[in-house]
Amino acid sequence: MDIQPYTITESYAVGRPWLMSMLGIETNQTVTLDLTQFDQNLHWTEASKYQPERKLKSGIPLGKNTATGLYEPYAAVTNEVQTATVTGGPTGGTFTLTYSGQTTAAIAYNATAAAVQTALENLSNVNPGDIKVTGNAGGPYTLTFGGQYLGDNVAQISATASLTGGSTPGVTMATTTAGGTATATDGTQLFAGFLFTEASFYPTTTKIAAPIMVHGQIDVTKLPVAFDPKDIPAGSNTNFVYGI
């Protein structure tokens, strides 16, 4: 009798680039998701005329709403938000921004938000994605921290102005949202696990069952939503090993 070996190979990385390995028994649990709490683009992609179902991305961090018993996106700690306001109506000149001892190159008085963001990202302690800048040309600018500063209570940026024209022109900095505090109180502020697989649903659907991963090794840089394990509050699921 000629018996040939038969080999089966499974890859957990298909559709799950964030997953390094699964650990323990009962790695996944079936939960019910409240689809009304998930956002387009961030959490799911829109259907097309050829594919009528929307698709939730795998790897979304989840928390359980204690009032409804349903799972929603994990309400992580808040990200720091600061504002930079050019005052006095200048007609020329520049200003600089200093963050944690590093100072930007000169920024034009009427710079776009993109230009301000680029100036900040050129600092040695700011990587692309660490500070997102929005607002009109000439400000006010809103600076939202993320990346390596996700959920951190960071130092306030300072400004030095060399502006001309107007009436006593300057740049005023303010912290509008301090980072590092959990805002949710409904249970979703506690991290429960990651959505294990992509999940399809029709636009009119409000709830679906889906597997949540509660043990494993994770590459946080490949998750679909920014996630910093250092910011997980006490009481959250900690049965994960995180890597990059």
BADRENNU-139936 format. One record per residue (C-alpha): x, z, y; residue number from 1. Coordinates in nm, 2 decimals, padded with zeros to 4 digits, always signed. Last residue first. Example, Ala and Ser with C-alpha at 12.3 -4.5 7.8 and 13.67 -1.06 7.14 Angstrom:
<nodes>
{u=+01.37&w=+00.71&v=-00.11&k=2}
{u=+01.23&w=+00.78&v=-00.45&k=1}
</nodes>
This chain:
<nodes>
{u=+00.54&w=+01.63&v=+04.59&k=244}
{u=+00.44&w=+01.92&v=+04.37&k=243}
{u=+00.16&w=+02.17&v=+04.33&k=242}
{u=+00.10&w=+02.38&v=+04.02&k=241}
{u=-00.27&w=+02.47&v=+03.99&k=240}
{u=-00.47&w=+02.77&v=+03.87&k=239}
{u=-00.51&w=+02.92&v=+04.22&k=238}
{u=-00.89&w=+02.90&v=+04.25&k=237}
{u=-00.98&w=+03.07&v=+04.58&k=236}
{u=-01.04&w=+03.44&v=+04.63&k=235}
{u=-00.77&w=+03.48&v=+04.89&k=234}
{u=-00.75&w=+03.18&v=+05.13&k=233}
{u=-00.58&w=+02.85&v=+05.05&k=232}
{u=-00.36&w=+02.76&v=+05.34&k=231}
{u=-00.03&w=+02.74&v=+05.15&k=230}
{u=-00.19&w=+02.48&v=+04.92&k=229}
{u=-00.20&w=+02.23&v=+05.20&k=228}
{u=-00.45&w=+01.95&v=+05.16&k=227}
{u=-00.51&w=+01.63&v=+05.34&k=226}
{u=-00.78&w=+01.43&v=+05.17&k=225}
{u=-00.73&w=+01.14&v=+04.93&k=224}
{u=-00.47&w=+01.33&v=+04.74&k=223}
{u=-00.14&w=+01.15&v=+04.69&k=222}
{u=+00.08&w=+01.39&v=+04.89&k=221}
{u=-00.06&w=+01.69&v=+04.70&k=220}
{u=+00.09&w=+01.58&v=+04.37&k=219}
{u=-00.10&w=+01.80&v=+04.14&k=218}
{u=-00.03&w=+01.99&v=+03.82&k=217}
{u=-00.34&w=+02.12&v=+03.64&k=216}
{u=-00.63&w=+02.36&v=+03.60&k=215}
{u=-00.98&w=+02.36&v=+03.76&k=214}
{u=-01.07&w=+01.99&v=+03.76&k=213}
{u=-01.42&w=+01.92&v=+03.86&k=212}
{u=-01.63&w=+01.68&v=+03.66&k=211}
{u=-01.94&w=+01.52&v=+03.82&k=210}
{u=-02.32&w=+01.57&v=+03.83&k=209}
{u=-02.49&w=+01.39&v=+04.12&k=208}
{u=-02.70&w=+01.49&v=+04.42&k=207}
{u=-02.84&w=+01.31&v=+04.73&k=206}
{u=-02.89&w=+00.96&v=+04.59&k=205}
{u=-03.04&w=+00.71&v=+04.84&k=204}
{u=-02.71&w=+00.52&v=+04.89&k=203}
{u=-02.66&w=+00.48&v=+04.51&k=202}
{u=-02.38&w=+00.68&v=+04.34&k=201}
{u=-02.04&w=+00.63&v=+04.18&k=200}
{u=-01.80&w=+00.91&v=+04.10&k=199}
{u=-01.42&w=+00.87&v=+04.09&k=198}
{u=-01.28&w=+01.12&v=+03.85&k=197}
{u=-01.15&w=+01.48&v=+03.86&k=196}
{u=-01.30&w=+01.61&v=+04.18&k=195}
{u=-01.05&w=+01.88&v=+04.26&k=194}
{u=-01.08&w=+02.26&v=+04.23&k=193}
{u=-01.26&w=+02.57&v=+04.36&k=192}
{u=-01.11&w=+02.63&v=+04.71&k=191}
{u=-01.29&w=+02.90&v=+04.89&k=190}
{u=-01.41&w=+02.81&v=+05.24&k=189}
{u=-01.70&w=+02.64&v=+05.07&k=188}
{u=-01.86&w=+02.98&v=+05.01&k=187}
{u=-02.11&w=+02.97&v=+05.29&k=186}
{u=-01.89&w=+03.13&v=+05.56&k=185}
{u=-01.71&w=+02.82&v=+05.69&k=184}
{u=-01.47&w=+02.85&v=+05.98&k=183}
{u=-01.15&w=+02.94&v=+05.80&k=182}
{u=-00.87&w=+03.04&v=+06.04&k=181}
{u=-00.52&w=+02.89&v=+06.06&k=180}
{u=-00.53&w=+02.67&v=+06.37&k=179}
{u=-00.64&w=+02.77&v=+06.72&k=178}
{u=-00.89&w=+02.54&v=+06.87&k=177}
{u=-00.90&w=+02.45&v=+07.24&k=176}
{u=-00.53&w=+02.53&v=+07.31&k=175}
{u=-00.45&w=+02.42&v=+07.67&k=174}
{u=-00.19&w=+02.21&v=+07.85&k=173}
{u=-00.21&w=+02.11&v=+08.21&k=172}
{u=-00.01&w=+01.81&v=+08.35&k=171}
{u=+00.07&w=+01.78&v=+08.72&k=170}
{u=-00.02&w=+01.61&v=+09.04&k=169}
{u=-00.02&w=+01.80&v=+09.38&k=168}
{u=-00.27&w=+01.55&v=+09.54&k=167}
{u=-00.23&w=+01.19&v=+09.44&k=166}
{u=+00.10&w=+01.01&v=+09.45&k=165}
{u=+00.40&w=+01.08&v=+09.22&k=164}
{u=+00.45&w=+01.25&v=+08.89&k=163}
{u=+00.76&w=+01.41&v=+08.74&k=162}
{u=+00.57&w=+01.65&v=+08.52&k=161}
{u=+00.70&w=+01.90&v=+08.25&k=160}
{u=+00.45&w=+01.98&v=+07.97&k=159}
{u=+00.44&w=+02.26&v=+07.71&k=158}
{u=+00.30&w=+02.24&v=+07.36&k=157}
{u=+00.14&w=+02.55&v=+07.22&k=156}
{u=+00.30&w=+02.70&v=+06.92&k=155}
{u=+00.13&w=+02.64&v=+06.59&k=154}
{u=-00.15&w=+02.83&v=+06.41&k=153}
{u=-00.13&w=+02.62&v=+06.09&k=152}
{u=-00.41&w=+02.45&v=+05.90&k=151}
{u=-00.22&w=+02.13&v=+05.85&k=150}
{u=+00.11&w=+02.16&v=+06.03&k=149}
{u=+00.31&w=+01.95&v=+05.77&k=148}
{u=+00.05&w=+01.68&v=+05.81&k=147}
{u=-00.22&w=+01.79&v=+06.06&k=146}
{u=-00.24&w=+01.88&v=+06.43&k=145}
{u=-00.50&w=+01.74&v=+06.66&k=144}
{u=-00.38&w=+01.65&v=+07.02&k=143}
{u=-00.67&w=+01.56&v=+07.25&k=142}
{u=-00.55&w=+01.37&v=+07.56&k=141}
{u=-00.72&w=+01.39&v=+07.90&k=140}
{u=-00.59&w=+01.14&v=+07.97&k=139}
{u=-00.42&w=+00.86&v=+08.16&k=138}
{u=-00.53&w=+00.60&v=+07.91&k=137}
{u=-00.84&w=+00.75&v=+07.74&k=136}
{u=-00.83&w=+01.00&v=+07.45&k=135}
{u=-00.69&w=+01.06&v=+07.11&k=134}
{u=-00.36&w=+01.19&v=+06.98&k=133}
{u=-00.30&w=+01.27&v=+06.61&k=132}
{u=-00.01&w=+01.52&v=+06.55&k=131}
{u=+00.16&w=+01.56&v=+06.21&k=130}
{u=+00.05&w=+01.21&v=+06.09&k=129}
{u=+00.39&w=+01.05&v=+06.15&k=128}
{u=+00.65&w=+01.33&v=+06.14&k=127}
{u=+00.72&w=+01.58&v=+06.41&k=126}
{u=+01.02&w=+01.81&v=+06.41&k=125}
{u=+01.28&w=+01.54&v=+06.50&k=124}
{u=+01.07&w=+01.41&v=+06.79&k=123}
{u=+00.98&w=+01.04&v=+06.78&k=122}
{u=+00.64&w=+01.13&v=+06.66&k=121}
{u=+00.56&w=+01.30&v=+06.99&k=120}
{u=+00.65&w=+00.98&v=+07.19&k=119}
{u=+00.44&w=+00.77&v=+06.94&k=118}
{u=+00.14&w=+01.00&v=+06.99&k=117}
{u=+00.17&w=+00.97&v=+07.37&k=116}
{u=+00.19&w=+00.59&v=+07.34&k=115}
{u=-00.12&w=+00.58&v=+07.11&k=114}
{u=-00.31&w=+00.80&v=+07.36&k=113}
{u=-00.24&w=+00.54&v=+07.63&k=112}
{u=+00.00&w=+00.62&v=+07.91&k=111}
{u=-00.13&w=+00.64&v=+08.27&k=110}
{u=+00.13&w=+00.89&v=+08.40&k=109}
{u=+00.40&w=+00.72&v=+08.19&k=108}
{u=+00.57&w=+00.93&v=+07.92&k=107}
{u=+00.94&w=+01.02&v=+07.95&k=106}
{u=+01.12&w=+01.09&v=+07.62&k=105}
{u=+00.98&w=+01.38&v=+07.43&k=104}
{u=+01.12&w=+01.73&v=+07.42&k=103}
{u=+01.21&w=+01.94&v=+07.11&k=102}
{u=+01.22&w=+02.32&v=+07.14&k=101}
{u=+00.90&w=+02.39&v=+06.94&k=100}
{u=+00.71&w=+02.12&v=+07.11&k=99}
{u=+00.80&w=+01.99&v=+07.46&k=98}
{u=+00.60&w=+01.72&v=+07.63&k=97}
{u=+00.74&w=+01.50&v=+07.91&k=96}
{u=+00.58&w=+01.35&v=+08.22&k=95}
{u=+00.61&w=+01.03&v=+08.42&k=94}
{u=+00.57&w=+00.88&v=+08.77&k=93}
{u=+00.30&w=+00.68&v=+08.94&k=92}
{u=-00.05&w=+00.69&v=+09.10&k=91}
{u=-00.12&w=+01.06&v=+09.03&k=90}
{u=-00.48&w=+01.19&v=+09.05&k=89}
{u=-00.41&w=+01.56&v=+09.08&k=88}
{u=-00.43&w=+01.65&v=+08.71&k=87}
{u=-00.31&w=+01.49&v=+08.39&k=86}
{u=-00.48&w=+01.69&v=+08.11&k=85}
{u=-00.31&w=+01.76&v=+07.77&k=84}
{u=-00.54&w=+01.92&v=+07.51&k=83}
{u=-00.46&w=+02.12&v=+07.20&k=82}
{u=-00.63&w=+02.13&v=+06.86&k=81}
{u=-00.49&w=+02.34&v=+06.57&k=80}
{u=-00.64&w=+02.26&v=+06.23&k=79}
{u=-00.90&w=+02.48&v=+06.09&k=78}
{u=-00.88&w=+02.64&v=+05.74&k=77}
{u=-01.02&w=+02.43&v=+05.46&k=76}
{u=-01.38&w=+02.37&v=+05.41&k=75}
{u=-01.37&w=+02.23&v=+05.05&k=74}
{u=-01.59&w=+01.93&v=+05.03&k=73}
{u=-01.92&w=+02.03&v=+04.87&k=72}
{u=-02.04&w=+02.18&v=+04.54&k=71}
{u=-02.39&w=+02.29&v=+04.49&k=70}
{u=-02.52&w=+02.65&v=+04.42&k=69}
{u=-02.74&w=+02.61&v=+04.72&k=68}
{u=-02.67&w=+02.94&v=+04.90&k=67}
{u=-02.32&w=+03.00&v=+04.74&k=66}
{u=-02.19&w=+02.66&v=+04.85&k=65}
{u=-01.92&w=+02.59&v=+04.60&k=64}
{u=-01.58&w=+02.44&v=+04.72&k=63}
{u=-01.42&w=+02.11&v=+04.64&k=62}
{u=-01.09&w=+01.93&v=+04.70&k=61}
{u=-01.13&w=+01.55&v=+04.67&k=60}
{u=-00.90&w=+01.42&v=+04.40&k=59}
{u=-01.11&w=+01.13&v=+04.29&k=58}
{u=-01.27&w=+00.92&v=+04.56&k=57}
{u=-01.65&w=+00.90&v=+04.58&k=56}
{u=-01.78&w=+00.55&v=+04.52&k=55}
{u=-02.09&w=+00.40&v=+04.67&k=54}
{u=-02.30&w=+00.18&v=+04.44&k=53}
{u=-02.44&w=-00.16&v=+04.52&k=52}
{u=-02.14&w=-00.35&v=+04.40&k=51}
{u=-02.18&w=-00.73&v=+04.47&k=50}
{u=-02.37&w=-00.68&v=+04.80&k=49}
{u=-02.11&w=-00.41&v=+04.89&k=48}
{u=-02.12&w=-00.03&v=+04.87&k=47}
{u=-01.94&w=+00.19&v=+05.11&k=46}
{u=-01.64&w=+00.39&v=+05.03&k=45}
{u=-01.64&w=+00.77&v=+04.98&k=44}
{u=-01.47&w=+01.09&v=+05.09&k=43}
{u=-01.29&w=+01.01&v=+05.42&k=42}
{u=-01.43&w=+00.66&v=+05.45&k=41}
{u=-01.79&w=+00.78&v=+05.45&k=40}
{u=-01.83&w=+01.16&v=+05.47&k=39}
{u=-01.95&w=+01.40&v=+05.20&k=38}
{u=-02.20&w=+01.68&v=+05.28&k=37}
{u=-02.51&w=+01.48&v=+05.19&k=36}
{u=-02.37&w=+01.42&v=+04.84&k=35}
{u=-02.43&w=+01.77&v=+04.73&k=34}
{u=-02.23&w=+01.77&v=+04.41&k=33}
{u=-02.34&w=+01.92&v=+04.08&k=32}
{u=-02.08&w=+02.06&v=+03.85&k=31}
{u=-01.93&w=+01.97&v=+03.51&k=30}
{u=-01.61&w=+02.16&v=+03.43&k=29}
{u=-01.27&w=+02.02&v=+03.36&k=28}
{u=-00.96&w=+02.18&v=+03.21&k=27}
{u=-01.15&w=+02.37&v=+02.95&k=26}
{u=-00.82&w=+02.45&v=+02.78&k=25}
{u=-00.49&w=+02.47&v=+02.96&k=24}
{u=-00.30&w=+02.23&v=+03.19&k=23}
{u=-00.35&w=+01.87&v=+03.29&k=22}
{u=-00.06&w=+01.67&v=+03.43&k=21}
{u=+00.07&w=+01.49&v=+03.74&k=20}
{u=-00.27&w=+01.40&v=+03.89&k=19}
{u=-00.26&w=+01.26&v=+04.25&k=18}
{u=-00.26&w=+00.90&v=+04.14&k=17}
{u=-00.60&w=+00.95&v=+03.98&k=16}
{u=-00.77&w=+00.62&v=+03.93&k=15}
{u=-00.56&w=+00.56&v=+03.62&k=14}
{u=-00.30&w=+00.84&v=+03.63&k=13}
{u=-00.44&w=+01.03&v=+03.33&k=12}
{u=-00.29&w=+00.77&v=+03.10&k=11}
{u=-00.38&w=+00.76&v=+02.74&k=10}
{u=-00.17&w=+00.60&v=+02.46&k=9}
{u=-00.31&w=+00.55&v=+02.11&k=8}
{u=-00.07&w=+00.47&v=+01.83&k=7}
{u=-00.15&w=+00.34&v=+01.48&k=6}
{u=+00.12&w=+00.34&v=+01.22&k=5}
{u=+00.11&w=+00.07&v=+00.96&k=4}
{u=+00.03&w=+00.15&v=+00.60&k=3}
{u=+00.14&w=-00.10&v=+00.34&k=2}
{u=+00.00&w=+00.00&v=+00.00&k=1}
</nodes>
